[in-house]
Amino acid sequence: MALESMEIWFVTGSQDLYGPATLKQVARNSREVVDGLNASSQLPVRLVFKDVVTSAESILRVCQEASAAKACAGVVCWMHTFSPAKMWIAGLSSLRKPLLHLHTQFNRDLPWSSIDMDFMNLNQAAHGDREFGFICSRMRLGRKVVVGHWQEAAVQERLAAWMRAAAGAAELRGLKVARLGDNMRQVAVTEGDKVEAQIRLGFEVNGYGVGELAARTEAVSDAEIDAAAAECDQRYAMAGELQPGGAKRQALRYALRVETALRGFLVDGGFGAFTDTFEDLAGLAQLPGLAVQRLMAEGYGFAAEGDWKTAALVRALKVMGEGLEGGASFMEDYTYHFGADGAKVLGAHMLEVCPTLAQAKPSCEVHPLGIGGKDAPVRLVFTARGGPAINVSMIDLGDRFRLLMNEVDAVEADRPMPALPVARALWTPRPDLPTAAAAWIYSGGAHHTAFSQAVTGEMIEDLAEMSGLEYVPITATTSISDVRNQLRWNEAYYGRRS
């Protein structure tokens, strides 16, 4: 995973007019803020103090260094004193990393009995940050503004959410996605402009013949399969026919042979996400099911049927949710429950839902697929745990990418589903199924999604902002008229190519 290798730079603005004593105090206070935030245990990425900037030259230098530094995922700016904003133009023009404006001050309370002009001159964020905010708006810079005292939990939580989004954006900038086979034939929404995605978001997508994977499977040793099978025996509730000596143990061993070959292919190519399709399985005896589930659990992004946009999004959500409770997975809105007890969505796929969602020990089973014309594939079967989650879709509208997010609440199944041989999640969309589904369809949302129990809507909004993507949220307060108006306004804002 990625968060330990990243850092966020903390840049404090001031000016030379205050003299060396005041600037030293500004630096001491800024260091204390950085140290306090790092010690809070709220932040998922290390905050790095940078020298106080007091001139156009020092601002340009730190912005250029941040843009070039591979480890730097974003920059936090705070104006401890007044910092004339024309000094910031060159630096901000050169900045190529996400920006957060922290509007805070060192002290929480006014020192009522002792406040004097020295204190006022030192602690000028109330109007210093307004000067900085103006130049960011004048330059039309995308950024996040967080307001409040730096020791408040709410401020730290919003800063942490932005950090996770910045980590997701950084992961996308360096991500390589491998497509084993092409898109599912005749499907529209999984297509898209891979060149524009690389220009806009930074991740590269390339295709590979499934024959490369098939050839690798022949080179996997029995010892490697033995070790993987022993691990599965311990980790999962194994169906009797898959246990040692069972009638279909060989099906498990073949699935693990494919998994080992696929992992080697991904590692050797430096890939963080991948796709496959049931329409191109030449040389393979099964559609990879268990292999895909176990690789997603390791952190890889995945989507079926050549859907490279969702595969990249799943990987980004796994990075953004690292260390938080709950998993992330490729998902599909599969079928509905329109019952009198409340409308629900049953999410699943043919095989590939990540076991990081599971509420209990997954069962390892083998069943016919009924599609693809191959042997019955091995898969993990489970139900996702309950609780708040999000469904996210990235779609290509031709002139831009749209990021669509629906807040949902995963729930327990009303009754057992013993005949359904796939991993699944059951949820109620916010605000309700009729509104959420209509808003999703009006917005052109895909049937494939990235589903996360750890990442929040705020993080997705931040990711969209720093990536320059159109963002459409569906939440507890959404109405159809509001969504349709937003879509109309977005057409005017983003423009439309003829």
C-alpha positions as CSV (number, residue, x, y, z in Angstrom):
1,M,0.0,0.0,0.0
2,A,1.0,3.6,-0.3
3,L,0.4,6.0,2.6
4,E,3.6,5.3,4.4
5,S,5.7,6.5,1.4
6,M,3.8,9.8,1.1
7,E,4.1,13.1,2.8
8,I,2.2,16.4,2.8
9,W,4.2,19.7,3.0
10,F,3.1,22.4,5.4
11,V,4.0,25.9,4.1
12,T,3.5,29.0,6.3
13,G,3.2,32.5,4.8
14,S,4.5,35.7,6.2
15,Q,6.6,38.7,5.0
16,D,9.9,40.4,5.9
17,L,8.3,43.6,7.4
18,Y,7.9,42.0,10.8
19,G,11.6,41.6,11.5
20,P,13.6,38.5,12.5
21,A,12.2,38.1,16.1
22,T,8.6,37.9,14.9
23,L,9.5,35.6,12.0
24,K,11.4,33.2,14.4
25,Q,8.2,33.1,16.5
26,V,6.1,32.4,13.4
27,A,8.4,29.5,12.6
28,R,8.3,28.1,16.2
29,N,4.5,28.3,16.2
30,S,4.3,26.6,12.8
31,R,6.5,23.8,13.9
32,E,4.4,23.3,17.0
33,V,1.3,23.1,14.8
34,V,2.9,20.5,12.5
35,D,4.2,18.5,15.5
36,G,0.8,18.7,17.2
37,L,-1.1,17.5,14.1
38,N,1.3,14.7,13.5
39,A,1.0,13.6,17.2
40,S,-2.8,13.7,17.1
41,S,-3.0,10.2,15.4
42,Q,-5.7,11.6,13.1
43,L,-3.6,12.2,10.1
44,P,-3.0,9.2,7.7
45,V,0.0,10.9,6.0
46,R,3.0,12.6,7.7
47,L,2.9,16.4,7.7
48,V,6.3,17.9,6.9
49,F,7.2,21.4,8.1
50,K,8.8,23.7,5.5
51,D,10.6,27.0,6.2
52,V,8.4,30.1,6.5
53,V,8.1,31.8,3.2
54,T,8.4,35.6,3.0
55,S,9.1,36.5,-0.6
56,A,8.1,35.6,-4.1
57,E,11.4,33.8,-4.6
58,S,11.0,31.6,-1.6
59,I,7.4,30.8,-2.4
60,L,8.2,29.9,-6.0
61,R,11.1,27.7,-4.8
62,V,9.0,25.6,-2.4
63,C,6.1,25.2,-4.8
64,Q,8.5,24.0,-7.5
65,E,10.2,21.6,-5.1
66,A,6.8,20.3,-4.0
67,S,5.7,19.7,-7.6
68,A,8.9,17.8,-8.3
69,A,9.1,15.7,-5.1
70,K,7.7,12.2,-5.7
71,A,6.9,11.7,-2.1
72,C,4.9,15.0,-1.8
73,A,1.2,14.2,-2.3
74,G,0.0,17.8,-1.6
75,V,0.6,21.1,0.1
76,V,-1.1,22.8,3.1
77,C,-0.8,26.6,3.3
78,W,-1.5,28.8,6.3
79,M,-0.9,32.6,6.6
80,H,0.3,33.0,10.2
81,T,0.6,36.8,9.6
82,F,-0.3,38.9,6.6
83,S,1.4,37.7,3.4
84,P,0.9,40.0,0.4
85,A,-0.7,37.7,-2.2
86,K,1.0,39.0,-5.3
87,M,4.1,37.2,-3.9
88,W,2.2,34.0,-4.3
89,I,1.3,34.2,-8.0
90,A,4.4,32.7,-9.5
91,G,4.6,29.9,-7.0
92,L,0.9,28.9,-7.1
93,S,1.1,29.1,-10.9
94,S,3.8,26.5,-10.8
95,L,2.3,24.2,-8.2
96,R,1.2,20.8,-9.6
97,K,0.1,19.2,-6.4
98,P,-3.3,19.4,-4.5
99,L,-3.6,22.4,-2.3
100,L,-5.4,22.8,1.1
101,H,-5.8,26.2,2.7
102,L,-5.9,25.8,6.5
103,H,-7.6,28.9,8.0
104,T,-6.5,28.7,11.6
105,Q,-4.4,30.5,14.1
106,F,-1.8,29.4,16.7
107,N,-3.8,30.4,19.8
108,R,-7.3,29.2,20.3
109,D,-8.5,31.9,22.7
110,L,-8.0,35.7,22.8
111,P,-5.8,36.7,25.7
112,W,-8.4,39.1,26.9
113,S,-6.4,40.8,29.6
114,S,-3.0,41.0,27.9
115,I,-3.8,41.5,24.2
116,D,-1.8,44.3,22.6
117,M,-0.6,45.3,19.1
118,D,2.4,43.0,19.2
119,F,0.0,40.1,19.6
120,M,-2.3,41.4,16.9
121,N,0.7,41.8,14.5
122,L,1.9,38.2,15.1
123,N,-1.5,36.6,14.8
124,Q,-3.1,37.9,11.6
125,A,-4.5,34.8,10.0
126,A,-8.0,36.3,10.2
127,H,-7.1,38.7,7.4
128,G,-3.9,37.1,6.1
129,D,-5.8,34.1,5.0
130,R,-8.4,36.2,3.3
131,E,-5.7,37.8,1.2
132,F,-4.4,34.4,0.3
133,G,-7.9,33.2,-0.4
134,F,-8.5,36.1,-2.8
135,I,-5.5,35.3,-5.0
136,C,-6.5,31.6,-5.1
137,S,-9.9,32.6,-6.3
138,R,-8.5,35.2,-8.7
139,M,-6.3,32.5,-10.2
140,R,-9.3,30.0,-10.3
141,L,-7.3,27.5,-8.3
142,G,-9.0,24.3,-7.1
143,R,-8.3,23.8,-3.4
144,K,-10.0,22.8,-0.2
145,V,-10.5,25.4,2.6
146,V,-10.7,24.1,6.2
147,V,-11.6,26.6,9.0
148,G,-11.1,26.2,12.7
149,H,-8.5,25.8,15.4
150,W,-5.9,23.2,14.5
151,Q,-6.4,21.3,17.7
152,E,-10.1,20.7,17.1
153,A,-11.0,17.1,16.2
154,A,-13.3,18.3,13.4
155,V,-10.5,20.3,11.7
156,Q,-8.1,17.3,12.0
157,E,-10.8,15.0,10.5
158,R,-11.3,17.2,7.5
159,L,-7.6,17.6,7.0
160,A,-7.3,13.8,7.2
161,A,-10.0,13.3,4.6
162,W,-8.2,15.6,2.2
163,M,-4.9,13.8,2.8
164,R,-6.6,10.5,1.8
165,A,-7.9,12.1,-1.3
166,A,-4.5,13.5,-2.1
167,A,-3.0,10.0,-1.6
168,G,-5.6,8.6,-4.0
169,A,-4.8,11.3,-6.6
170,A,-1.1,10.6,-6.2
171,E,-1.7,6.9,-6.7
172,L,-3.7,7.5,-9.9
173,R,-0.9,9.7,-11.2
174,G,1.6,6.8,-11.2
175,L,-0.8,3.9,-11.7
176,K,-0.5,1.2,-14.4
177,V,-3.6,-0.7,-15.4
178,A,-3.3,-4.0,-17.3
179,R,-6.2,-5.1,-19.5
180,L,-6.3,-8.9,-20.1
181,G,-8.5,-8.9,-23.2
182,D,-10.8,-6.1,-24.4
183,N,-14.1,-4.6,-23.2
184,M,-17.2,-6.8,-23.1
185,R,-18.6,-6.6,-26.7
186,Q,-21.2,-4.0,-27.5
187,V,-21.1,-2.5,-24.0
188,A,-21.0,1.3,-24.0
189,V,-20.2,2.6,-20.5
190,T,-17.1,0.6,-19.9
191,E,-15.5,2.2,-23.0
192,G,-13.6,5.5,-22.7
193,D,-10.7,7.6,-23.8
194,K,-7.6,6.1,-22.3
195,V,-5.4,8.9,-23.6
196,E,-7.5,11.6,-22.0
197,A,-7.5,9.6,-18.8
198,Q,-3.7,9.6,-18.8
199,I,-3.6,13.3,-19.6
200,R,-6.2,14.2,-17.0
201,L,-5.6,11.7,-14.2
202,G,-2.1,10.3,-14.9
203,F,-2.8,6.6,-15.0
204,E,-1.9,4.5,-18.0
205,V,-3.9,1.7,-19.5
206,N,-2.5,-0.9,-21.8
207,G,-3.8,-4.2,-23.2
208,Y,-2.2,-7.7,-23.0
209,G,-3.3,-11.0,-24.5
210,V,-4.7,-13.5,-22.1
211,G,-2.3,-15.9,-23.7
212,E,0.5,-14.3,-21.7
213,L,-1.3,-15.3,-18.5
214,A,-2.1,-18.7,-19.8
215,A,1.6,-19.3,-20.6
216,R,2.6,-18.2,-17.1
217,T,0.3,-20.7,-15.5
218,E,2.3,-23.5,-16.9
219,A,5.4,-22.3,-15.1
220,V,3.8,-22.3,-11.6
221,S,5.3,-25.0,-9.4
222,D,3.5,-27.6,-7.4
223,A,5.2,-26.3,-4.3
224,E,3.8,-22.8,-4.8
225,I,0.3,-24.3,-5.2
226,D,0.7,-26.5,-2.1
227,A,1.6,-23.4,0.0
228,A,-1.4,-21.4,-1.4
229,A,-3.8,-24.2,-0.9
230,A,-2.6,-24.7,2.7
231,E,-3.2,-21.0,3.3
232,C,-6.8,-21.3,1.9
233,D,-7.5,-24.3,4.1
234,Q,-6.7,-22.1,7.2
235,R,-8.3,-18.8,6.0
236,Y,-11.6,-19.9,4.6
237,A,-14.4,-22.3,5.3
238,M,-13.7,-24.9,2.6
239,A,-16.5,-26.7,0.9
240,G,-16.1,-30.5,1.4
241,E,-15.3,-31.1,-2.3
242,L,-12.5,-28.6,-2.2
243,Q,-10.8,-29.9,0.9
244,P,-7.7,-32.2,0.7
245,G,-8.9,-35.4,-1.0
246,G,-12.1,-33.8,-2.1
247,A,-13.6,-34.5,-5.5
248,K,-12.9,-31.0,-6.8
249,R,-9.6,-30.2,-5.0
250,Q,-8.0,-30.0,-8.5
251,A,-10.3,-27.1,-9.3
252,L,-8.9,-25.2,-6.3
253,R,-5.4,-26.0,-7.3
254,Y,-6.0,-24.7,-10.8
255,A,-7.5,-21.5,-9.5
256,L,-4.4,-21.0,-7.3
257,R,-2.2,-21.7,-10.2
258,V,-3.9,-18.9,-12.1
259,E,-3.6,-16.6,-9.0
260,T,0.1,-17.2,-8.7
261,A,0.7,-16.6,-12.4
262,L,-1.5,-13.5,-12.3
263,R,0.3,-12.0,-9.3
264,G,3.7,-12.6,-10.9
265,F,2.4,-10.8,-14.1
266,L,1.2,-7.8,-12.1
267,V,4.4,-7.6,-10.0
268,D,6.7,-7.9,-13.0
269,G,4.8,-5.2,-14.9
270,G,4.5,-2.8,-12.0
271,F,0.7,-2.9,-12.3
272,G,-1.6,-1.7,-9.5
273,A,-4.9,-2.6,-11.2
274,F,-6.2,-4.9,-13.9
275,T,-9.2,-6.1,-15.8
276,D,-10.3,-9.3,-17.5
277,T,-13.3,-10.5,-19.5
278,F,-15.2,-13.7,-19.7
279,E,-15.3,-13.3,-23.5
280,D,-11.6,-13.8,-23.8
281,L,-10.4,-16.9,-21.8
282,A,-8.2,-18.6,-24.5
283,G,-5.8,-20.9,-22.7
284,L,-7.5,-20.7,-19.3
285,A,-9.8,-23.5,-17.9
286,Q,-11.7,-21.2,-15.5
287,L,-12.6,-17.5,-15.4
288,P,-10.4,-16.2,-12.6
289,G,-12.6,-15.8,-9.6
290,L,-10.7,-16.8,-6.4
291,A,-7.6,-15.3,-7.9
292,V,-9.2,-11.9,-8.5
293,Q,-10.8,-11.8,-5.0
294,R,-7.6,-12.6,-3.2
295,L,-5.6,-10.1,-5.3
296,M,-8.1,-7.4,-4.5
297,A,-7.7,-8.3,-0.8
298,E,-4.0,-7.6,-1.2
299,G,-4.8,-4.1,-2.5
300,Y,-5.0,-4.4,-6.3
301,G,-7.7,-2.6,-8.2
302,F,-9.9,-4.7,-10.4
303,A,-13.0,-4.5,-12.6
304,A,-14.5,-7.1,-14.9
305,E,-15.3,-7.0,-18.6
306,G,-12.4,-4.6,-19.5
307,D,-13.7,-1.8,-17.3
308,W,-10.4,0.0,-16.8
309,K,-11.9,3.2,-15.3
310,T,-13.5,1.2,-12.4
311,A,-10.3,-0.9,-11.9
312,A,-8.3,2.3,-11.4
313,L,-11.0,3.7,-9.1
314,V,-11.0,0.6,-6.9
315,R,-7.2,0.9,-6.5
316,A,-7.6,4.6,-5.6
317,L,-10.2,3.8,-3.0
318,K,-8.1,1.0,-1.5
319,V,-5.2,3.5,-1.0
320,M,-7.6,6.2,0.3
321,G,-9.1,3.8,2.9
322,E,-5.8,2.3,4.0
323,G,-5.8,1.8,7.8
324,L,-9.5,2.5,8.2
325,E,-12.1,-0.1,9.1
326,G,-13.9,-1.6,6.2
327,G,-12.9,-2.8,2.7
328,A,-13.2,-1.7,-0.9
329,S,-14.3,-3.7,-3.9
330,F,-15.4,-3.9,-7.4
331,M,-19.2,-4.0,-7.4
332,E,-22.3,-4.1,-9.6
333,D,-25.9,-3.1,-8.9
334,Y,-27.3,-6.5,-9.7
335,T,-31.0,-6.8,-8.7
336,Y,-33.6,-5.1,-6.5
337,H,-35.8,-5.9,-3.6
338,F,-39.0,-3.7,-4.0
339,G,-40.6,-5.1,-0.8
340,A,-43.0,-3.5,1.5
341,D,-40.4,-3.6,4.2
342,G,-38.2,-1.2,2.2
343,A,-36.5,-1.1,-1.2
344,K,-32.9,-2.4,-1.3
345,V,-30.2,-3.1,-3.8
346,L,-28.4,-6.5,-4.0
347,G,-24.9,-5.9,-5.2
348,A,-22.7,-8.6,-6.5
349,H,-20.9,-9.8,-9.7
350,M,-20.4,-13.2,-11.4
351,L,-17.5,-13.9,-9.0
352,E,-15.4,-10.9,-8.2
353,V,-16.3,-9.2,-4.9
354,C,-13.4,-8.5,-2.5
355,P,-13.4,-10.4,0.8
356,T,-12.3,-7.3,2.7
357,L,-16.0,-6.5,2.8
358,A,-17.0,-9.8,4.5
359,Q,-18.8,-9.8,7.8
360,A,-17.7,-13.4,8.6
361,K,-15.2,-16.0,7.4
362,P,-15.8,-16.5,3.7
363,S,-16.7,-19.9,2.3
364,C,-14.6,-21.2,-0.6
365,E,-16.9,-23.0,-3.1
366,V,-17.0,-24.1,-6.7
367,H,-20.1,-23.7,-8.9
368,P,-20.9,-23.6,-12.6
369,L,-20.9,-20.1,-14.0
370,G,-23.4,-20.4,-16.9
371,I,-21.5,-17.9,-19.0
372,G,-18.1,-18.0,-20.8
373,G,-18.2,-21.7,-21.6
374,K,-15.4,-22.8,-19.2
375,D,-15.0,-25.1,-16.2
376,A,-16.9,-24.3,-13.0
377,P,-14.8,-21.6,-11.3
378,V,-13.8,-21.5,-7.6
379,R,-14.9,-18.4,-5.6
380,L,-15.3,-17.0,-2.1
381,V,-18.9,-16.7,-1.0
382,F,-19.9,-14.3,1.8
383,T,-22.2,-11.4,2.7
384,A,-20.8,-7.9,3.3
385,R,-21.0,-6.4,6.8
386,G,-23.5,-3.7,7.5
387,G,-22.9,0.0,8.0
388,P,-22.4,3.2,5.9
389,A,-20.6,2.9,2.6
390,I,-20.4,4.6,-0.8
391,N,-20.8,3.6,-4.4
392,V,-18.6,5.5,-6.9
393,S,-18.7,5.5,-10.7
394,M,-16.4,7.2,-13.2
395,I,-17.9,7.7,-16.6
396,D,-16.5,9.2,-19.8
397,L,-19.0,11.8,-21.4
398,G,-16.8,12.5,-24.4
399,D,-15.8,16.0,-23.3
400,R,-15.0,15.2,-19.7
401,F,-15.0,12.5,-17.0
402,R,-17.8,12.6,-14.4
403,L,-17.4,11.2,-10.9
404,L,-20.7,10.0,-9.4
405,M,-21.1,9.1,-5.8
406,N,-24.0,7.6,-3.9
407,E,-24.0,7.3,-0.1
408,V,-25.6,4.0,1.0
409,D,-26.2,1.9,4.1
410,A,-25.3,-1.7,3.9
411,V,-27.8,-3.9,5.8
412,E,-28.3,-7.4,6.9
413,A,-30.2,-9.7,4.5
414,D,-33.9,-10.1,5.4
415,R,-33.5,-13.9,5.0
416,P,-30.7,-16.3,4.1
417,M,-29.8,-16.8,0.4
418,P,-28.5,-20.3,0.4
419,A,-28.9,-20.8,-3.4
420,L,-26.9,-17.7,-4.4
421,P,-23.3,-18.9,-4.9
422,V,-21.6,-15.5,-5.1
423,A,-20.3,-12.8,-2.7
424,R,-22.8,-10.0,-2.2
425,A,-23.7,-6.8,-0.5
426,L,-27.2,-5.6,0.4
427,W,-27.8,-1.9,0.8
428,T,-30.4,0.9,1.0
429,P,-29.3,3.9,-1.1
430,R,-29.6,7.4,0.3
431,P,-32.1,9.1,0.3
432,D,-34.1,6.1,-1.0
433,L,-33.9,3.7,-3.9
434,P,-36.4,5.5,-6.2
435,T,-34.6,8.8,-5.8
436,A,-31.1,7.4,-5.9
437,A,-31.6,5.2,-8.9
438,A,-33.3,7.9,-10.9
439,A,-30.5,10.4,-10.0
440,W,-27.9,7.8,-11.0
441,I,-29.6,7.1,-14.3
442,Y,-30.1,10.8,-15.1
443,S,-26.4,11.3,-14.4
444,G,-25.3,8.4,-16.7
445,G,-23.8,6.4,-13.9
446,A,-22.4,3.0,-14.8
447,H,-23.6,-0.4,-13.6
448,H,-20.1,-1.1,-12.4
449,T,-18.9,0.7,-9.4
450,A,-16.2,1.0,-6.8
451,F,-17.7,0.2,-3.4
452,S,-16.1,1.2,-0.1
453,Q,-17.0,1.0,3.6
454,A,-14.0,3.1,4.6
455,V,-13.9,6.1,2.2
456,T,-16.4,8.9,2.6
457,G,-18.2,11.2,0.2
458,E,-16.1,14.1,1.4
459,M,-13.0,12.3,0.3
460,I,-14.5,11.6,-3.1
461,E,-15.5,15.3,-3.5
462,D,-11.9,16.3,-2.6
463,L,-10.5,13.7,-5.1
464,A,-12.7,15.2,-7.9
465,E,-11.7,18.7,-7.0
466,M,-8.0,18.0,-7.1
467,S,-8.3,15.9,-10.3
468,G,-10.4,18.4,-12.2
469,L,-13.3,16.0,-12.5
470,E,-17.0,16.8,-12.6
471,Y,-18.6,15.6,-9.3
472,V,-22.2,14.6,-8.7
473,P,-23.1,13.5,-5.2
474,I,-26.3,11.6,-4.3
475,T,-26.8,11.8,-0.5
476,A,-29.6,11.9,2.1
477,T,-30.6,15.4,1.1
478,T,-30.7,14.8,-2.7
479,S,-33.8,15.5,-4.7
480,I,-34.3,14.7,-8.4
481,S,-34.9,18.4,-9.3
482,D,-31.6,19.4,-7.6
483,V,-29.7,16.7,-9.5
484,R,-31.2,17.6,-12.8
485,N,-30.4,21.3,-12.3
486,Q,-26.9,20.5,-11.3
487,L,-26.4,18.5,-14.4
488,R,-27.7,21.4,-16.5
489,W,-25.4,23.8,-14.8
490,N,-22.5,21.4,-15.2
491,E,-23.1,21.3,-18.9
492,A,-22.7,25.1,-19.0
493,Y,-19.6,25.1,-16.7
494,Y,-17.7,22.3,-18.4
495,G,-18.8,23.0,-21.9
496,R,-19.6,20.5,-24.6
497,R,-17.7,19.6,-27.7
498,S,-19.8,19.4,-30.9
